[in-house]
Each structure stands twice: as C-alpha cells, then as structure tokens.
Amino acid sequence: MKKTTARLADGREIIYFDTGDAERAHHPDQRDLPPVSTSSQLRYDPVLDEWVVMASHRQDRTHLPQADQCPLCPSRDGRQTEIPAPDYQVAVFENRFPSLSSAAADPPPGTPLTPHAPGRGRCEVVCFSSDHDGSFATLDPAQARLVVDAWADRTAALSEHPGVEQVFCFENRGEEIGVTLSHPHGQIYAYPFVTPHTARMLDSARRYHDRTGANLFADVLAEERAAGERIVAETEHWTAFVPAAARWPVEVHLYPSRHVTSIPELDDTERDEFARLYLDMLGRFDALYDQPLPYIAAWHQAPVRTGHDLAYLHLRLFSIKRAPNKLKYLAGSESAMGAFVTDVLPEDVAARLRDLARPATEVTS
C-alpha cells in the first residue's frame, strides 16, 4: 500500500491510498472555501452518564446532490470536488462538516451538574472508490482489502492524536439510514470519550471475566461455532453469524478466530479473508429482498487507553429493513426504554442468508 498526503484549500488533510508502487502526482485544491466550523461542543447528560455531541453547523451539510454535483467524485472537466485528483483508488479526508474537530473552540462552561466541553476530536470521510455508481458490495477483493488497510492506517494514526479515546470506523448505506451522499463511502470518528455502547460492552466483559476468568467475546464466538444454527459463513480465520439476541431484522456479526482488539492487529491473511467474507455478506444482504439493503456496518475496537484485556475486535452489520417495503422503526419500547422487540427469529434469518446464492468466489470452508 502506498500513501500520498496533501492539503485541501481550507487546510484539511487528504490521504490517497493506492496499491503497489503507484505514483500519485500532487493536484492542488483550487477552490475558495470558508474555514471549517469550530463550534462543536460536548454536553454532559448526568441522568444517563453520557456525553452528547452538539454540532449545529451540520444542518448546512450537502444533502443528496445530483450525481454530477457529487463532492466525493474526482475533480474532472473543470469541476472541483473534495478530491482534487482526477482519479483515485481510496481517499480519506477530514470532514468539511465535522461532528468533532481538533480546532473546536471552548463553549460556555455549563453548570457543575451539566458541564460543557469543546467537541475536540476528528471526523474523516473514507471514499471506497472513485466509481460514483458503485458500492462496497461491488468492489473486487483487492479494492476491499485496500479499504481494510486504510481503516487500519487511520485507526493507528488517530489513536495517537492528543485527547482521542476511541476510534470508530463505520459505513451508513441507504437514504433510509440517513445517508446524505450516495457515493460509496464510510466515515471514521475519533472521539474524546469512550462511547456509551463500548463502555457498556466492556463493563459486561469485565463482570464476566471476574466471574469466569474468560473473555466474554471469545466465549460468545465459541458458543456460536459450537451451536452452528446461526452461522452464515466461515473461513479459516473468520466467522459470520446472526447473534442469538439480534436486535435488528437483519443482523450479522463478523468475528476473527484470533483474539485481537483493533484492525491494525490483523495480519495479511486475516485482512484478505475478511475482505472476501465481507463482500459475500454484503452480496447476501442485497439478495435477501432482491434490492440494495440499507445497512450500518460498525467496527468495534478497543478504546485507545482502556479495555485491551477485555475487548475483542468484531464488525456488526445490520439493517433496519424487515420486509421488502417495511422498515423497523425504533418506537416506544426501543427509543424510550432501550428495550428491543424483534419481529423475526435469529435462526430464521441465518437460514435465509445461508440459502442465498453465493458469488463466484467461494469463501466458506
């Protein structure tokens, strides 16, 4: 993998990732851009013991532009975009409308009960391909592997930033999820705190370890492999399964066989196998209702400074679509109480995904 780093017109960093020894010439960003907002702030919720990010400037972010106005396509034919180069393989740049910013200004202090803090961190956009009409599912394995390498690189780099406590790589796909740009891309958030979901998982893992001496996630994986009924596909180094207590209509977790805590720890073989297995899962998702399935793909990594003895790297892939023309809405029980009610059995979802036609490249053992 080769990296080329440059700066956009407003000072934001952009990084190109290419395979082999590709040489990428520098293409200056000739746009006249206003400064990136520094108004992001954090406000503490004492009732739930959580930080909430306030980023009101994001109301003005680009929303579902026409294809010929896409800001994630390469700059061509005199039209300047967020990507100054006329072509690219994978490009990562600082978000122009970030939820968190390294330059966030100090907000009013709040109160002792509900303090405020600057929303310092970093938000990056990861463009998976220069092909506007593609998706992660249409990448070839080599391109998908390059994205994995980019995730690993950015996780390691952002973990070194002052004040960053957790790095989260993810993709939102589909307007139903709230995507505002249709070009194939994901995001990376570098948080100044450990997120509530991660903190809760690690607390569960700590209590389980204190009780049994074992790793909670490793035992979940071992139990799923032993049961087999919720396994969707396996390779030598990865397992894809529907969790026994799945919350979403379609939900698959991808676990490496080896206990690692972050993407950078994956070796070459594990990265190659993940790319093929993940493409297989995305193909099955799209075949489920014979249409592109909206989804969230979320990497769960250990926080930067805590939980490395308890965490276990895995990816959670899930969709809110419960039928071809029906979405699962988080209504009263889910939104107000956090108590999920599911409409389908995980075993049935796993069986349906297993039975779907597989792509030409076989990934299961």
Residue pairs with C-beta under 8 A, 6 or more apart in sequence:
1 17
1 18
1 19
1 146
1 149
1 150
1 153
2 17
2 18
2 19
2 20
2 21
2 22
2 24
3 15
3 16
3 17
3 153
4 15
4 16
4 18
4 24
4 26
5 13
5 14
5 15
5 16
6 13
6 14
6 15
6 16
6 26
6 27
6 28
6 29
6 84
7 13
7 14
7 29
8 14
8 29
8 31
8 33
8 82
8 84
8 93
8 94
9 29
9 30
9 31
9 32
9 33
10 33
10 34
10 35
10 36
10 96
11 36
12 36
12 93
12 94
12 96
13 93
13 94
14 82
14 83
14 84
14 91
14 92
14 93
14 94
15 91
15 92
15 93
15 150
15 153
15 154
16 24
16 85
16 88
16 89
16 90
16 91
17 89
17 90
17 91
17 92
17 146
17 149
17 150
17 153
18 24
18 88
18 89
18 90
18 146
19 89
19 142
19 146
22 89
24 85
24 88
25 85
27 75
27 84
27 85
27 86
28 84
29 80
29 84
30 80
30 84
31 80
33 96
36 94
36 96
36 98
36 101
36 103
37 55
37 57
37 97
37 98
37 101
38 101
38 103
38 104
38 105
39 55
39 56
39 57
39 104
39 105
40 53
40 54
40 55
40 57
40 98
40 99
40 100
40 101
40 104
40 118
40 119
40 120
41 53
41 54
41 104
41 107
41 116
41 117
41 118
41 119
42 51
42 52
42 53
42 54
42 116
42 117
42 118
42 119
42 192
42 193
43 51
43 52
43 54
43 110
43 114
43 115
43 116
44 50
44 51
44 52
44 110
44 114
44 115
44 116
44 117
45 51
45 52
45 114
46 113
46 114
48 196
50 196
51 117
51 193
53 99
53 100
53 119
54 119
55 97
55 98
55 99
55 100
55 119
57 97
58 97
58 99
60 97
61 96
61 97
61 180
62 71
62 97
62 180
62 181
63 180
64 175
64 180
64 181
64 182
65 71
65 181
67 132
67 133
67 182
68 79
70 81
70 132
70 181
70 182
70 183
71 81
71 82
71 181
72 81
72 82
72 83
72 125
72 127
72 132
72 181
72 183
72 185
73 81
73 83
73 130
73 132
73 183
74 81
74 83
74 85
74 86
74 87
74 88
74 130
75 81
75 83
75 84
75 85
75 86
76 86
82 93
82 96
82 125
83 91
83 93
83 127
83 130
85 91
87 130
88 127
88 130
89 129
89 130
89 143
89 146
90 126
90 127
90 128
90 129
90 143
90 146
90 147
90 150
91 126
91 127
91 130
92 124
92 125
92 126
92 127
92 150
92 154
92 188
93 124
93 125
94 122
94 123
94 124
94 125
95 123
95 124
95 125
95 187
98 122
98 123
99 119
99 121
99 123
99 189
100 119
100 120
100 121
100 122
100 123
100 189
100 190
100 191
100 192
101 119
101 120
101 121
101 122
101 123
102 120
102 121
102 122
102 161
104 118
104 119
104 120
104 121
105 118
106 118
107 116
107 117
107 118
108 116
109 115
109 116
110 116
117 192
119 192
120 163
120 192
121 163
121 164
121 189
121 190
121 191
121 192
122 158
122 161
122 164
122 188
122 189
122 190
123 187
123 188
123 189
123 190
124 154
124 158
124 187
124 188
124 190
125 185
125 186
125 187
126 147
126 150
126 151
126 154
126 169
126 185
126 186
126 187
126 188
127 183
127 184
127 185
128 134
128 136
128 139
128 143
128 147
128 184
128 185
128 186
129 139
129 143
129 184
131 138
131 184
132 182
132 183
132 184
134 184
135 173
135 184
135 282
135 292
136 144
136 147
136 171
136 173
136 184
136 186
136 278
136 279
136 282
136 297
137 279
137 282
137 283
137 285
137 286
138 184
139 147
139 184
139 279
141 272
141 275
141 276
141 279
141 361
144 275
144 276
144 278
144 279
145 271
145 272
145 275
147 275
148 263
148 266
148 271
148 274
148 275
149 271
151 169
151 188
151 263
151 299
152 263
152 264
152 266
152 271
153 264
154 167
154 169
154 188
155 167
155 169
155 188
155 262
155 263
155 264
155 301
156 264
158 164
158 167
158 188
158 190
159 167
159 190
159 262
159 304
161 190
163 192
164 190
164 191
164 192
164 304
165 191
165 192
165 193
165 194
165 303
165 304
165 305
165 306
166 190
166 191
166 193
166 194
166 195
166 198
166 301
166 303
166 304
167 188
167 189
167 190
167 191
167 301
167 304
168 188
168 189
168 190
168 191
168 195
168 298
168 299
168 301
169 186
169 187
169 188
169 263
169 299
169 301
170 186
170 187
170 188
170 189
170 296
170 297
170 298
170 299
171 185
171 186
171 187
171 295
171 296
171 297
172 178
172 179
172 186
172 187
172 296
173 179
173 292
173 294
173 295
173 296
173 297
174 292
174 293
174 294
174 295
175 294
176 294
176 320
176 321
176 327
177 294
177 295
177 296
177 320
186 297
194 202
194 303
194 306
194 307
198 300
198 303
198 307
201 300
201 311
202 303
202 306
202 307
202 310
202 311
204 216
205 215
205 216
205 217
205 307
205 310
205 311
206 310
208 214
208 216
208 219
209 215
209 216
209 309
209 310
212 219
215 259
215 310
215 312
216 310
216 312
217 255
217 311
217 312
217 314
218 259
218 312
220 243
221 239
221 255
221 257
221 312
224 230
224 231
224 239
224 241
224 243
224 244
225 231
225 234
225 239
225 241
229 347
229 350
229 351
230 241
230 242
230 243
230 244
230 346
230 347
230 350
231 239
231 240
231 241
231 350
231 354
232 240
232 241
232 242
232 252
232 281
232 284
232 350
232 353
232 354
233 239
233 240
233 277
233 280
233 281
233 354
233 363
233 364
234 240
234 364
234 365
235 273
235 276
235 277
235 363
235 364
235 365
236 257
236 273
236 365
237 256
237 257
237 258
237 269
237 270
237 273
237 274
238 254
238 255
238 256
238 257
238 270
238 273
238 274
238 277
239 254
239 255
239 257
240 252
240 253
240 254
240 277
240 280
240 281
241 252
241 253
241 255
241 350
242 251
242 252
242 253
242 346
242 347
242 349
242 350
242 353
243 251
243 253
243 346
244 346
245 346
246 318
246 342
246 346
246 349
247 318
247 340
247 342
248 318
248 319
248 320
248 328
248 342
249 319
249 320
249 321
249 322
249 323
249 328
249 342
249 343
249 344
249 349
250 285
250 288
250 293
250 295
250 318
250 319
250 321
250 322
250 349
250 353
251 316
251 317
251 318
251 319
251 346
251 349
252 281
252 316
252 317
252 318
252 353
253 314
253 315
253 316
253 317
254 274
254 277
254 278
254 281
254 314
254 315
254 317
255 312
255 313
255 314
256 266
256 270
256 274
256 313
256 314
258 270
259 312
260 266
260 312
260 313
261 301
261 302
261 307
261 308
261 311
261 312
261 313
262 301
262 302
262 313
263 299
263 301
263 313
265 313
266 274
266 313
273 363
276 361
276 363
277 363
278 315
278 317
279 359
279 361
280 358
280 359
280 361
280 363
280 364
281 317
281 353
282 295
282 317
283 356
283 358
283 359
284 353
284 356
284 358
285 293
285 295
285 317
285 319
285 353
286 292
286 293
287 356
287 357
288 352
288 353
288 356
289 321
289 323
289 324
290 324
291 324
293 319
293 321
294 319
294 320
294 321
295 317
295 318
295 319
296 316
296 317
296 318
296 319
297 315
297 316
297 317
298 315
298 316
298 317
299 313
299 314
299 315
300 311
300 313
300 314
300 315
300 316
301 311
301 313
302 308
302 310
302 311
302 313
303 311
320 327
320 328
320 329
321 327
321 328
322 328
322 343
322 344
328 343
333 339
333 340
333 341
334 340
334 341
358 364
